[in-house]
C-alpha cells in the first residue's frame, strides 16, 4: 500500500471521461467475449437458482458469493489490461481474497442500506462512493475498512461524475436485461471493465506495483 501517494492524489484531484471508460470496457470485453459472457451467464444462473429453488436463502448469495464473483471481473480486467494470457479460471480468483472481499461487500452494503433508510441521500452517496472498494482490496492491499474509506475519499473528488457514470451503467444494464437477459452477458462485464479502467487510469502512479503483484 502507498497511502501517501493516494492521499496526494486525493488532494491534487483528477478527471476522467465517462464515454472513454465504457469504450475501453467494450474493447476489453471484445478481447475475450466468450469467457466474459460465459462467466456472466454462470453468475446469473446461480442467482436464478437461489431465487427459484432456494428463495429463503437468496440473501446468502449476496453475502457469501456476490463479492468474490464480481471481483473476478476486476482480476480478469487486470490481466487483459496488462496484455497477459487470460484463462477462464482467472475469473474465479476473487475467492483468493475471500474474507476481505466479503467484508468490504457486506459492510459496504449495510452502511449504504442504513443511509438509504435514514435519509436516502447518504445512502446514494455511499453507493457511489464505494465503487472502488473491492479494487482497493485487490490492488491496494487494504483491509476492508480502509478499502471502503479510501474508495469514498477518492471517488468524492469527482462524486457527481461518478454518479452520472453509475446512472449510465444502470441504464445500460437495464437495456441488457430487456433483451431476454442475454444482453446482460455483454453489459455486465463491460460495466465492470469500465470501472476497472477508471481505477487503473486514476491510480496509475499509486498502485502500479501492487497491480503487478496480482498478475
N, C-alpha and C positions, 0 to 999 in steps of 0.2 A: 504494500500500500504506500501511496505517496500523498499523505494528507496535505502537506504544504503546497504541493503543485495544484492539487484540487482546490484548496482554499484560494489560491492565487487566481485560478481560472474563474471561480465564482465571483471574486472581486472585480476582475478585469471585464468579464462578460463575454458574450459570443452571439452569433446569429446563425440562422440556418434557413434553408429553402424547403418548404413542405413538398412542393412538386418534385424537387430533386430527390428527396428521401423516398418517395413512392416509386419514382422511376428507377432508382438504384435497387429498391426492394424487388421490383419486377425483373430487373436484369439478373439479380441473384437467383430468383426463382427459376428463370429460364435455363440456368446452367445445370440444374438437377431437378427438372419438373416432376419426374416420376417419383423420386424419393420424397420430395416435399409434399406432393399431392397424396401419395400413399400414406405418409405419416399422419397427415391431417385426417384422412379417412379413418385411420386407426383410432385416433383420439375421439373423433365423432362417434365411432362405433361403440367405444367404451362408455361414453356419456349416455348414448341411447340405451345401452344395456342396463345401466343403473336406473334410468328414468322408466323404462318399460318393465323390467323384471325385478328391480330392487329399489322401488321408489322410496321406501322408508330409510334407505341408506344412501340416497343420492348425494347427501351432504358430504359423505365420506370421500367422494371423488374430488370435490373442491378442496378438502382439507389435505388429503394424502397423495393425490395423483396430479392434480391440475398444475401445481407449481413446477415439479420436476419435468413434466411433459412439455410445458410451454418453454422451459429453459432450454430444452433440446433444440428449439428453433435458433436460439441465440448462439449456441455452440456450433451448430451447423453453419450458420451465417459467418461465424468467425473463420472457419476453415475455408469457406468459399471466398471470403474476402482476402485471405492470405494466399489464395491460389493453391491450397493443399488438396490432395486427393480426398474426396468425401465418400464415405461408405455409409450405408443405411443405419448400421448400429450407432453411428455418431449422434443421431437424433435422440438416442436414449441416454446419452451421457449426463443428462441433467440429474439422473439418480446417483451419480457420483458425488453430488453436492446436496444430497437429500435433506439432511437436517436443517442447514441454514436456509435452503430454498423454501422448505415447508414453513419454517418460522417466519421468514420475510413475507411469504404469501399470506399466511393466516393472520399474522399481527397486522399487516397492511390492510387486509380486508376488514378486520374487526374495527380498526381505527377509522377507516373510511365509512363503515356502516354506522358507527356512533355519530360521526359528523353529519351523515345524511339524516339520521333520526332526530338529532337535536335541532339543527338549523339549515340543513340541506346544503347551503353554500360551502361550509367547511368540508363536508363530505366530497363535494365535487372538486374542491381544491386539492384534497389529498388523493383522490382518484387519479388526477392528472399528475400530481407531484411525485407519486410513487412509480411512475412509468419506468424509471431506470433502476429500481431497487434490486431486481434479480441480476441485472448486469453488474451492479456494484458488488454483488456476492461472487459472481462468476469470474469477472475480470479485474476487480479491485481487491478481492480477498477480504472484504469487510464482513463482520458479524452482522446478524440480522438487523439490530437496532441502528448501527452506523450506516448500513446499506440504505435503510429507509430514510434516515436523516440527510445523508449526503445526496441521495436522489432528490429529496424535497428541496434542498438548498440549490442544487444545480438546475433543476427544472424551473424553480422560482424565478431565475434570471430572465427567462422568456416564457413565463407561465401561460400567458394568453395565447401565444403562438402554438404552444404545445396543446392547449385546449382546442384550437382550431384543427390541429393535426389529429387529435382524438376524435373530433366530430366527423372529419372526413373519413377516418378509419372505420368508425361505426357505420356510416352510410355505405361505404364500400362493402363491408361485410353483410349488411342487410340486403344489398343487391345480390351478393353471392348466395345468401340463404334463400332468396326468392327463386333462384334458378335451380329448383329441385334439390337444394342443399349442395349440389355438385360444385357450384361456384365458390363455395367456402374452401374447397380444396386448393383454390388459387388465391383467393383474397386473404385467407388467414395467414399462410406463410409469407405472402407479400407484405402484410402489415407487420409481422414480427421482424422480417428482414429490414423493413424501413426503419423500425425502432432501433435495430442494431446499427444500421448505417449512421443514424444520427448520433448514437452514443459513441461509436468509433471515431466519427469525424470531430465531435466536440471535445472528446478526451484524448485525442491522438497523442498529445505530448505528456499526458499524465499516466495512462495505463499501458503504454506500448510494451513495456517489459512484462507486465502481468499477462497481456494478451498472448505474447509469445510463449509463455509458460503453459498455457492451456492447449496449445496445439498438439 
